[in-house]
Amino acid sequence: MASDLFHFAKHFITSSQLRPLPLPQTPQTNRTVIVTGANTGLGLEAARHFARLGAGRVILACRRTAQGAQARRDILQSLGVPDSLPVTGEVGGVEVWPLDLASFESVLGFCERAERELLDGVDVLLMNAAVVMGDRVEMAEGWEMTVTVNVIGTFLVVVRLLGLLKRAAKRGGTEAVVTVVGSEAHSLAKFPERSQPRIFEALRTVAGPGYVDRYGTSKLIDILVARELAERLNAAHGDRSPVTVNIANPGLCKSSLFRNTPFYVRWAMAAACFVLGRTSEVGSRALLAAATMGRTSHGRYVDSGRVDCPSAFVMSWEGRMVQPALFDELMEILESIAPGVTGNITDK
């Protein structure tokens, strides 16, 4: 355990952690943006930037809607807009929608609402919400919580909303964007489950204090699935996907991500963040950079605002073999939750 934390912190020292991140300036005029986990931390600051840059609708997708309402007030006040008034146009409309990625019913309800209300489509889908669990195994929807939230729930939203993303791309004449927030931790994941014939079945539980590796594993899987989704979209649309899919690594940031872990983990991460951590606002700039980078980032890992290579495993022959099998298994799971949903990948 201590060794895992030491290597995790050490890795940030030799990474792009000290790279400066400029303030986002790309206009988002009249775009519709969804940010998950937007009630605090990176999600809140990313939503604030989108609103500042003129997005027409910024939807704060939050499990705790009361905190989401406070986040909305905070964003509007920072922009000098009374929160008692409906807001549209130059500074964007900021809304709070309930979304719990640990509940498939909540995910499907959120997506159905999006289809009813966002008739012009979705321009940017920023999948920021994630969890790191403690040493007690917690289950959600029959899966271990980290896998449910960080992978299954996340990509259920992505695949379910692909139709709205494609609609926005047709309307705007440019690619819509899905940005999945990644982590440097993916490069440290041991991922022993990769040798199993059914990887997700092997991930249903985790024994003992394996949560540090499980979080890294979930982020490694996110990268593999996002890369494969980009390839499948290209194949379905003549090598020119209307939706750009990328992964953004914001680096080590001061946030509440480790709130569910034991005190010594929280202490260790707080110490690392004190020395090296970015503020949530600075970290959110990396998310905006990926979400506004355009076609050059399709299927790519955007590390602190620059396209870079993910871990050696992802780029290895073994990683290339695991990637499509892992993707296909996840699509089977999504089909069992929402029959027909994977047709959104190939639909024009």
Order of alpha helices (4+ residues) and beta strands (2+ residues): alpha-beta-alpha-beta-alpha-beta-alpha-beta-beta-beta-alpha-alpha-beta-alpha-alpha-beta-alpha-alpha-beta-beta-alpha-alpha-alpha
